[in-house]
């Protein structure tokens, strides 16, 4: 495949190309961004006449258009992947065009992983060069490992070396991703310092090194709200340009985000999506925003906030689960009873303290709100 092409095998003869590639035994449940939106990426590449950094598939302008959405000169509609301030996306894309790595920071559920994946897909055409951060992530996941059968048989060699996603990205001039960087132990995090500052990865066992070629960069995501977080050292933090992804600014913006994602997920699960469920989506968004802020929408009533984050991602999960209930055990129309149990599970994480918060909210806010009687009854029923 050429560096500036998004063409996939038999696209022209395959009506499902670019929407759901085939995995072993059938369609992938969750295709990668570059597969799901292959046609949009291909259209952008064909229309993109702006300067592109070395080994980028698209220009920075086209990458931003891919994330934010728009209409091309030929009429092709590019769907928004991120709903939020344009400047945030522009700064993130510009960072990747420099020698600074990008750190996407925000509370859980602010689309950090989503944005990271789509940035890598648009810049490199491959979002799979990924290190998933956990408390048990070893140094080898960032540097390299060994094929021990070859190592024992022939000793240290390049053939016995197993490159990490970061090493592969350096060698190929592509974009690597490190998810949940602050969950990785601090000493393993610092493995990135030499990579990001010197753009090289030493292999002392062989007396060699891998030097990053032009086009290489790294996107990391992190949040400091969850338990089990390891603070970044000041030396490592200096190697990143940090972009903070905010929560949706308005209820309408959050409803739009949730509606789009639920529709996308629903298509992959063969769940119907229709305008009938929009009122329930708006209710769930309102509940989460009010409890998150500790204040009702009209600003008149202060509320206690539960221990959970009540993120937009959790709203999407609640609504998707409700849509599945409505499809398989109802009439296919999303109703209050379908989302009530999901809301309870998201809000009441601490059975003692959070249940009190939820009950107070139901009785002081939901019960008195016009047009919410069915929602109140459904929530009361599952909370009993």
Secondary structure, DSSP 8 states (H G I E B T S, - for coil): --TT----TTTTT-TTTTT--EETTEE-SS--HHHHTHHHHHHHHHH--S---TT-SS-HHHHHHHHH-EE-TTS-EE--S--S-HHHHHHHHHHHTTTSEEEEE-STTSSHHHHHHHHHHHHHS----EEE--TT--GGGTSEEE-HHHHHHH-S-TTTEEE-HHHHHHHHT-EEEEESGGGS-HHHHTTHHHHHHHSEEEETTTTEEEE--TT-EEEEEE-SSSSS-----HHHHTTEEEEE----SSHHHHHHHHHHHHHHHHHHTT----GGGHHHHHHHHHHHHHHHHTB-TTS--B----SS---HHHHHHHHHHHHHHHHHHSSSS--HHHHHHHHHHHH-SSTTHHHHHHHHHIIIIITTSTT-HHHHHHHHHHH-
